[in-house]
């Protein structure tokens, strides 16, 4: 679909943008250092800091809360050279093997620390304590909680895929909070009043800006490596479960919470994608629906108006608390019928009905991506 112009510098691909998300996006687009227009993806909805599903070009400043607390969060998917005929009918043992290999849940990690990327140039800063360094090591190769997941899926040709969603774990969360508070402190120090305190920003050329960029880029690399490490652990579990030689024949690893310097519309900008995937011509991405619906492997079309971006998922229809109030565990069981999953009441806020219709989202971005593969899950593993 063609985007809708909501204001002088706000474009939206979202077919069902709620009022709170729209107001939030207007506030972001009104910042004085926005370098062009803000683009809202089809899955856009209200979020902490900035609208989830927004693409924000800035010049000379960055809003740390717009990147969010899960720096580098994203998806990885790998297609295996085996079809469903190579899997037994019962996948309960595979679910147990994956949960044993990949720790999941708030604060969870490996008992024995893994090798992690080198610390950023700001590692001598006071927030890089021995405790934080240990957390970074032990949580490398772990899933987290919320909507982070591992899935085994089948594509349109019956090929088996491993798909997972995760980010920079507790270390990314702590780093983000340090820099978000740093930005808010600077606003107070210089008497800068904002309509939304979460839009506090850091100005390029300052010590605070440089420190954030160093930590943010490190956290993005950590998140990318974290997904690769989990994929390796899950692949080993699948290979042992199948009992035959299995290989990976295709792989996609993409961020959807990140900032980087890019060139758009004749100028260099810091482009923040909060819940959005880079979709330049030929870029590949993974767009999940929800636990119980389809996911998609896509290729970008390089749409300049979206800053070569697309949605990162279906997007929430209901907040977590609202989902628990409105939906039932019994209906969650029904929605997940025929799939192997955790059967945990704590996952009610991840009910498929808490999310928008993924097929409507995909229809709304036909000018942003093409679909390469349609994935249907047969196993889902989440942390609580």
N, C-alpha and C positions, 0 to 999 in steps of 0.2 A: 504494500500500500504506500501511497505518498504520505509524507509527514504532514502534520497539522501545525500551522504556525500559531502558537499560543501567545506570543508577544514579540516585541522587536527582536529579541535575541533568545528565543526559546522555541525549539522544534520538538514535536512529539510524534513517535510512532505507536504510542500506547492507545489501543482502542477503548480501554476502560479505566482511564486515569482518575483516581479518586481525588476529592477536593483537597485533602490534607497534603497529598503528594504534590499536587499542582502548586499549592501555595508555597510549599517548601522549595520546589524547583524555581519559582519566581524569585524567591529570596536569594538563591544561589546565583541566578542569572543576573541579578542586580549588582553583584559585587563589582567594584570599579576596575579590577584587573582581569575580568573575563575577556578573553581574546577571541571574540566571535560570538557564536551562539552556543547555548547548552542544548545537547541532544538527549531526549528521553527515549529509551528503548521500549519495545512492546511489552516487556514485563515490569515496567516501572511501577514502584510503589513506595510509600513513605519509609524512611529509614533514619537511623541515628546519624547525625552529622550532615548528610545530604541524601537526596532521593536515590534509593537503590534502583539501578537501571539507568543511571545518568552518565553522560560523557561531558566532561568539563574542561575546556581549554583555558589556560591562564598564562599570563605573562608577568614575570617578575615576582610572583608569589604562589604559594601552594597552601591549601587548606588540609591539614593533616586528618581532621575528622571526616573529610570527604573520601579519603582513601579508606578510612575505617580502622578498626582494631584487628581485623584479620588480614594483615598485609599479605598480598600475594596469593590469597585464596583462589582456587581454580580447580580445574578438572584434568584428569589423565585417563586415557582409554587405550586399550591394547587389544588388537584382534589376533586370535590364536588360530593356528592351522589345524583346528579340530571342529567338528560340528556336534550338534546335540546327540548324535548317535554314539559319540565317544564318551558320553556321560551316563552314569547310572540313573535310574529313575528317581532314586532318593538322594537328595543333596544335603540332608541334615549333617552328615559327617563333614562335608566340605564347609558348611557354615561354621561348624565347631573348629575346624582347622584354621580358617581365616581369622576367627575371633581369637584363637590362641596365638597366631603369628603377628597380628596387628592390634596393639592395645587401643581401646576406644573409651571415650568418656572424659568428663572434665578433669583436668590435671593428670590424666593417665599417661604413662610412658613405659619404656623398656627398663628393666632392672639394671641391665648392663648398657652403658652408654655407647652409642654408635659414633662413628667419625662424622663430624659436621664441617661445613665450610669455615674458612678462616673468619675471625671476627672482623667487623668493619673498622675503618680508621679511627672511629670514635670509641673504640673498645676501652680506652683508658678512662672514659667518663665514669662518673660515680655510679650510674645506673647499671653498668656492666659488672655486677657483683659476682663473686664465685658461685652464689646460688643461682643466678640467672644463666651463667655459663653452663652449669650442671643441668639446668632445666633444658637448655637448648640441645645438649647432647643426648639426654635421656628421652626427650620427646621426638627426636628425629626418627621418622618411620612410624609415627602414630597418628591416629585418625582425628581425635577430638570429639565434639558432641554437636548438638543442634541438628542442622541439616547436612552435616558431613556424613558420608556413607561409602560403603563398598558394594558394588553390584556385580553379579554375573549375568550377562545378557546374551540374547541371540539376535542376530541381524536378519535382514530380509532374505538372506541365502542360507540361514541356519548356522552361520559361523558363530563361535563362542567369543565373547568379548569380556574383558575385565575393565570395569569403569569405577573410578573413585573420585570423591570430592573432598578436598581438605586444603589447609593453608599453612600459616607459619606458627600455628599452635600457641602455647602460652607465652613463648618468648616474643613473638610478634605482637601479641596483645599487650604485653607490658611495655614494650618499646613504643607502641602507638600511643598509649596512655601518657607516657612521659612527655612526648612531643605535643600531644593535644593540649595538655596542661601548660606546657611551655608557651604555646601560641596564645592561650587564654590569658596567661600572666602578662604577656607583652601587650595585649589589647588593654588590659587594666592599667599597665604602667604608662601607656601613651594616651590614655583616655579616649580610646577608639570604641565607640558604641556600635554594636551590631544588632540587627533585628533578631538574630539567632546566635547565641554565644558559641554554638558548635561550629560556626563559620569562621572562627578565629584563624588567622593565617600567619604564615612566616614569610618574611620578605627576602628575596634572593639577594645574595651578597652579605648576609649576616651570618654570624657564627651559628645561630640557632637553625637557620635554613640549611647550612652545610651539614650540621650534625644530623638533622632529620633525613636529608637525602642519603647520607652514608648508611644510616641504620635501615632506612626504607629499602634501598637497593639490596642490602644484605638480606633483609627479611624476605624479599621477593625471591632471591636465589635459594634461600633456605626452604621456602615453600615449594619451589619447583623440585628441589632435591628430595624433600620430604615425600612428595608424591611418587617420585621415581623409586625411592627406597621401599615404600609400601607396595608398589607394583611388583618389585622384585620378590618381596616376601610372599605376596599373594600368588604370584606365578609359581613359585616353588611349591606352595600348598596345592595348587590346582594340578601341577604336574605329578605330584605324589599321589593325589587322589585319583587321577585318571589312570595312572599305572602304565603310561606309555610315553614315548618321547614326544613332547609338544614344544612348538616354537611360537614366537611372536612375529607376525608378518606385517603388522602395521601398528603405529603408535602416534598418539596426539597428546601433547601436554601444553595447557594454556592457562594463563592467569585470567581472573575477572575482577580482581580488586587491586589496582596498581596505578602508578604514575610513571611516565617516562617522557623524555624530550622527543617530540615528533614534529614533522613539518607538514602543515596544513594551510591551505588557502594562501600560499605565498609567504608564510612566516613560521618561525620556530616557536612552539608553545610547549608548556608542560601540560600534557594531556592526562587527566585523571579519569579512569574508567572505574566507577563504583558499581559493581554488578553488571559489567559489560565486557565482551570479548573483542580483541582486535580482529578485524575482518577485512584486511587488505585483500586485493585480488589474489586468490590462491591460498591465503592464510587458512589454516584448518583449526576448527574449534569443536568443543563438545558442549551441547546444550541439554541439560537434564530436565525432565518434567518433575515428577514427584515419586515417592515410593508407591508404586502401583500403576504408573503410567509410562509412556514411552520416553526415550531420550534420542538425541540426534547428533550424528557426526556431520559437520557442515564445512563448506568452503566459502570464504568471503568473496564478495563481489566488488569490494573497494568503493563503496558509496561515499562520495566526498562529503555529502551533507551530514552523514552520521559520523564523520571523522573516521571512516573505515572501521565501524564498530557494529556489533549486534548484541542481542540479548544474552544473558548468562544462564537463563533458565526460564521456568514458567512464571516466577514471581508470586509472592504471597497474596492471597485474597483476604485471608483473615490473620490478624496478629496471633501470637502464640496463646495468650490468655483467652482471647475471643474464640479461638479454635477449641480450646478445652471446654469452654462454656457451651458452645453450640453443637459440637460433634460428639459422637459416642464411640466407645471402644468397640462395641459390637459392630458398628458400621465400618470401622477400621479393619476388623477381622474379615468382614465380607469383601472389602476392597482389595485385600491382600490374599484372597483365596487363590490357591493354586501356586503360590510362591513360597519359598523358604525364607523366613524372616525371624526377628527376635521375639515376637509375641510378647511385647512389653507395653504395659499401660502407659508408661512414661513417654511413649512415642505418639500419644494422641495429638499433640500439637504439630506433628508431622503428617497428619492425615492427608491423603490426596485431595480431599475437598477443601483443605486450607489453602490450596494453591489455585492459580488461574489455569484455564484450559491451555495445555501446552500446544495443542494443534491450532488454536486461535492465535497464539503468540507466533507460531511459525508462519501462519498465513499472513500475519501483519508485517513480516520482515522478508517477504519474497524479493524485495529490492536490495536486501542487505546480504543474504547468503543463499546458497543452494544446498539441498540436502544430499549428502553422499550415502549415509547409512541410517536406517531406522532401527533402534535397539529396543527390544522388549525384555524386561528383567525376568529372571527366574529365581534369583536369590538376592536378598537385601540384608545388609549388616550395618547397624548404626550404633553410635555411642549415646549414652544418656547421662 
